[in-house]
């Protein structure tokens, strides 16, 4: 099912932009029948109530009633809402904001954008409510389990310029991680490997072949058998730092996926044991203003 871009002129509701669905070929009598069958994570009764509340819209912006006839090719819009969404015990914090850019400190466990069990609790929705900027858009991502700095563009015309910084590796990123102390781990060092998706969709693994990921690392201090490491990713592969540290025999503390999966996607969150990985510092030349930018997270790790 195609999901075209959101409607630029529809307002946000509680920080959530309207999502779009292009109705496929089919013989559903009504739009409600289609939504109930093909988007079954929401019950028919819930879709009916949403339509009665004016939360399912035509491309022209008017509300569609529950009896609206199904027309293949039509685009409809709806506002994501989760019933009984879990409440995270943490909130996002704005580190910097001007007319072009917003920099936020994202706590552990919070997704950058609405996904899975979180919509209102996501970083993006929280920041839209806090800033009042409906055009806010992240220009890069960090894992939900990772805490630290995230950059968001405030104007659509600036977005590609900020994203290009990451595509062209013009951003200096420093992460901190708590992991076992390894006396035999020569440092500073660079670890490069080829990463690919594992059989599990959310995991990555190293395989033979030309490297497509690279990380510089060094140990900053030790405390007993634990150590604080500084990690500088050159590339930005998914779970790169977590897999590289595991490969070096020093898996990051609190990791629920590496070396083995400890919690399934539908299991309850344990916020008392966060992944000890923090996007601590970021620096770059602002492509819009020309200024040198450098930001430091106010969050800390448990060492």
C-alpha positions as CSV (number, residue, x, y, z in Angstrom):
1,X,0.0,0.0,0.0
2,X,1.5,3.3,-1.1
3,X,1.9,6.0,1.6
4,X,2.5,9.4,-0.2
5,X,3.9,12.4,1.6
6,X,1.7,14.1,4.2
7,X,-0.6,16.9,3.2
8,X,1.4,20.1,3.6
9,X,-1.6,22.3,4.3
10,X,-3.5,20.1,6.8
11,X,-2.9,21.3,10.4
12,X,-1.1,19.3,13.1
13,X,-3.2,18.0,16.0
14,X,-1.4,17.7,19.3
15,X,1.9,17.8,17.5
16,X,1.0,15.0,15.0
17,X,0.9,15.6,11.3
18,X,-1.7,14.0,9.1
19,X,-0.6,10.7,7.6
20,X,-1.6,9.8,4.0
21,X,-2.9,6.6,2.4
22,X,-3.6,6.1,-1.3
23,X,-6.6,3.8,-1.6
24,X,-5.7,0.7,-3.8
25,X,-7.8,-1.2,-6.3
26,X,-10.4,-3.2,-4.4
27,X,-14.1,-3.7,-3.8
28,X,-14.6,-2.4,-0.3
29,X,-18.0,-0.7,0.0
30,X,-16.8,2.1,2.2
31,X,-13.6,3.8,3.4
32,X,-14.4,2.5,6.8
33,X,-14.5,-1.1,5.5
34,X,-11.1,-0.6,4.0
35,X,-9.5,0.9,7.1
36,X,-11.0,-1.8,9.3
37,X,-9.6,-4.6,7.2
38,X,-6.2,-3.2,6.0
39,X,-5.3,-1.2,9.0
40,X,-6.5,-3.5,11.6
41,X,-4.3,-2.4,14.5
42,X,-7.2,0.1,15.1
43,X,-10.6,-1.6,15.6
44,X,-13.6,-0.9,13.4
45,X,-15.3,0.8,16.4
46,X,-12.3,3.1,16.9
47,X,-12.1,4.0,13.2
48,X,-15.8,4.8,13.3
49,X,-15.3,7.1,16.3
50,X,-12.3,8.8,14.6
51,X,-14.4,9.5,11.5
52,X,-17.2,10.9,13.6
53,X,-14.7,13.2,15.3
54,X,-13.4,14.5,11.9
55,X,-10.0,12.8,12.1
56,X,-10.2,11.1,8.7
57,X,-10.0,13.6,5.9
58,X,-10.2,13.8,2.1
59,X,-7.4,15.5,0.2
60,X,-9.4,18.7,0.1
61,X,-9.4,18.7,3.8
62,X,-13.0,17.9,4.6
63,X,-13.9,15.1,7.1
64,X,-15.1,11.8,5.7
65,X,-18.1,10.2,7.4
66,X,-18.2,6.5,8.3
67,X,-20.5,5.8,5.3
68,X,-18.1,7.4,2.8
69,X,-17.9,5.3,-0.4
70,X,-14.6,3.7,-1.3
71,X,-12.9,5.1,-4.4
72,X,-9.7,3.5,-5.6
73,X,-6.9,6.0,-6.2
74,X,-8.3,8.5,-3.7
75,X,-6.0,9.8,-1.1
76,X,-7.2,10.0,2.5
77,X,-5.5,11.5,5.5
78,X,-5.7,10.5,9.2
79,X,-4.1,11.5,12.5
80,X,-2.2,8.7,14.2
81,X,-3.4,8.1,17.7
82,X,-2.6,5.2,20.0
83,X,-5.1,4.0,22.6
84,X,-3.4,3.4,26.0
85,X,0.0,4.7,24.8
86,X,2.7,4.0,27.4
87,X,4.0,7.0,29.3
88,X,7.8,7.4,29.3
89,X,9.2,8.7,32.6
90,X,11.4,11.2,30.8
91,X,11.0,14.3,28.7
92,X,12.9,15.9,25.8
93,X,14.9,19.0,26.4
94,X,15.7,21.8,23.9
95,X,19.4,22.6,23.8
96,X,19.4,25.3,21.1
97,X,16.9,26.9,18.8
98,X,17.1,29.6,16.1
99,X,14.9,30.3,13.1
100,X,16.5,27.5,11.1
101,X,17.6,24.8,13.5
102,X,16.5,23.1,16.7
103,X,18.9,20.8,18.8
104,X,17.4,18.6,21.4
105,X,18.6,16.2,24.1
106,X,16.7,12.9,23.6
107,X,16.4,10.6,26.6
108,X,16.9,6.9,26.5
109,X,13.9,4.8,25.3
110,X,12.3,7.7,23.3
111,X,11.9,7.2,19.5
112,X,12.9,10.2,17.3
113,X,9.7,9.9,15.3
114,X,6.3,8.2,15.9
115,X,6.7,4.5,15.7
116,X,5.3,1.3,17.2
117,X,3.8,1.9,20.6
118,X,4.8,5.6,20.8
119,X,3.3,8.7,19.1
120,X,2.7,11.5,21.6
121,X,5.8,10.3,23.5
122,X,8.1,10.5,20.5
123,X,10.7,13.2,20.3
124,X,9.3,14.9,17.2
125,X,5.8,15.2,18.5
126,X,6.9,16.5,21.9
127,X,9.2,19.1,20.2
128,X,6.4,20.2,17.9
129,X,4.2,20.9,20.9
130,X,7.0,22.6,22.8
131,X,8.3,24.8,20.0
132,X,5.0,25.4,18.1
133,X,6.9,24.6,14.9
134,X,4.7,22.4,12.7
135,X,7.4,22.0,10.0
136,X,9.9,20.5,12.4
137,X,11.7,17.5,10.9
138,X,14.7,15.5,12.1
139,X,17.7,15.6,9.7
140,X,19.3,12.4,11.2
141,X,18.3,9.7,13.6
142,X,19.7,7.9,16.6
143,X,18.4,4.7,18.1
144,X,15.4,4.7,20.4
145,X,17.6,3.1,23.1
146,X,20.4,5.7,22.7
147,X,20.3,9.1,24.5
148,X,21.7,12.4,23.3
149,X,21.7,15.1,20.7
150,X,19.4,15.2,17.7
151,X,19.3,18.0,15.1
152,X,16.0,19.1,13.6
153,X,15.3,21.4,10.7
154,X,12.6,24.1,11.2
155,X,12.0,25.1,7.6
156,X,11.5,22.7,4.6
157,X,13.8,24.8,2.4
158,X,16.7,24.3,4.8
159,X,16.2,20.5,5.3
160,X,18.3,19.1,2.5
161,X,21.2,21.4,3.4
162,X,21.3,20.0,6.9
163,X,20.8,16.4,5.8
164,X,23.7,16.8,3.3
165,X,26.0,17.4,6.3
166,X,25.4,13.8,7.4
167,X,25.4,12.4,3.8
168,X,28.8,14.0,3.1
169,X,30.3,13.2,6.5
170,X,30.8,16.9,7.5
171,X,29.6,16.4,11.0
172,X,31.9,15.6,13.9
173,X,30.1,13.2,16.3
174,X,31.4,12.1,19.7
175,X,29.5,9.4,21.6
176,X,30.2,8.1,25.1
177,X,29.7,4.4,26.1
178,X,30.1,2.4,29.3
179,X,31.4,-1.2,28.6
180,X,33.7,-3.7,30.1
181,X,37.4,-2.7,30.5
182,X,39.6,-4.8,28.2
183,X,43.3,-4.6,29.1
184,X,44.2,-6.2,25.8
185,X,42.2,-3.6,23.7
186,X,44.9,-1.5,22.2
187,X,43.8,2.2,22.1
188,X,43.2,4.5,20.5
189,X,42.2,2.4,17.5
190,X,39.9,2.3,14.5
191,X,37.5,-0.5,13.9
192,X,36.2,-1.0,10.3
193,X,34.0,-3.8,9.1
194,X,31.2,-4.7,6.8
195,X,27.7,-4.6,8.4
196,X,24.6,-6.2,7.1
197,X,21.1,-6.9,8.4
198,X,20.8,-10.0,10.5
199,X,18.0,-12.5,10.2
200,X,16.2,-10.5,12.8
201,X,15.1,-7.2,11.1
202,X,16.2,-5.0,14.0
203,X,19.7,-6.4,14.4
204,X,22.9,-6.0,12.4
205,X,26.0,-8.2,12.1
206,X,29.5,-8.2,10.7
207,X,30.3,-10.2,7.6
208,X,33.4,-10.7,5.5
209,X,33.9,-8.2,2.7
210,X,34.9,-4.6,2.0
211,X,34.2,-2.5,5.1
212,X,31.2,-0.1,5.0
213,X,31.4,1.1,8.6
214,X,34.2,2.7,10.6
215,X,34.5,3.9,14.2
216,X,37.4,5.5,16.0
217,X,37.5,4.7,19.8
218,X,39.5,5.3,22.9
219,X,39.1,4.6,26.6
220,X,38.7,7.7,28.8
221,X,38.8,6.2,32.3
222,X,38.1,3.0,34.2
223,X,36.2,2.1,37.3
224,X,36.9,-1.4,38.4
225,X,36.1,-3.8,35.6
226,X,34.1,-1.1,33.7
227,X,35.3,1.7,31.4
228,X,34.1,4.8,29.8
229,X,34.8,4.9,26.1
230,X,34.7,7.7,23.5
231,X,33.4,6.6,20.1
232,X,33.6,8.6,16.9
233,X,31.6,7.1,14.1
234,X,33.0,8.0,10.6
235,X,30.0,6.2,9.0
236,X,26.4,6.0,10.2
237,X,25.2,2.4,9.8
238,X,22.3,1.2,12.0
239,X,23.5,-0.1,15.4
240,X,27.1,0.5,14.2
241,X,28.6,1.4,17.6
242,X,26.8,-1.4,19.4
243,X,28.0,-4.0,16.9
244,X,31.6,-2.7,16.8
245,X,31.9,-2.7,20.6
246,X,30.5,-6.2,20.7
247,X,33.0,-7.3,18.1
248,X,35.9,-5.9,20.2
249,X,34.7,-8.0,23.2
250,X,33.3,-5.0,25.1
251,X,29.5,-5.0,24.6
252,X,27.8,-1.8,25.8
253,X,26.1,-2.1,29.1
254,X,22.3,-2.3,29.0
255,X,22.1,-3.5,25.4
256,X,18.9,-5.5,25.0
257,X,19.8,-6.7,21.5
258,X,23.5,-7.5,21.6
259,X,25.0,-10.0,22.1
260,X,21.5,-11.6,22.4
261,X,17.9,-10.4,22.4
262,X,16.7,-10.0,26.0
263,X,13.3,-8.3,25.3
264,X,10.8,-8.7,22.4
265,X,9.2,-5.7,20.7
266,X,5.9,-6.3,22.5
267,X,7.3,-6.8,26.0
268,X,7.1,-4.2,28.7
269,X,9.8,-1.6,28.8
270,X,12.4,-1.7,31.7
271,X,13.5,1.9,32.0
272,X,15.7,1.2,35.0
273,X,18.4,-0.3,32.8
274,X,19.0,2.0,29.8
275,X,21.6,1.3,27.1
276,X,24.8,3.1,28.3
277,X,25.3,5.0,25.0
278,X,25.1,8.7,24.7
279,X,25.4,11.0,21.6
280,X,27.4,13.5,23.7
281,X,28.8,16.1,21.3
282,X,28.2,17.3,17.8
283,X,30.0,19.9,15.7
284,X,29.6,21.2,12.2
285,X,29.6,24.4,10.0
286,X,26.0,25.5,9.7
287,X,25.2,25.4,5.9
288,X,22.5,28.0,6.2
289,X,24.1,30.7,8.5
290,X,27.8,29.8,7.9
291,X,28.5,29.7,11.6
292,X,30.6,27.1,13.4
293,X,28.3,25.1,15.6
294,X,29.1,22.9,18.6
295,X,26.7,21.3,21.0
296,X,27.1,19.2,24.2
297,X,24.5,17.0,25.8
298,X,23.5,17.6,29.4
299,X,22.7,13.9,29.9
300,X,25.1,11.5,31.6
301,X,25.8,7.8,31.8
302,X,26.0,5.5,34.9
303,X,29.8,5.5,35.6
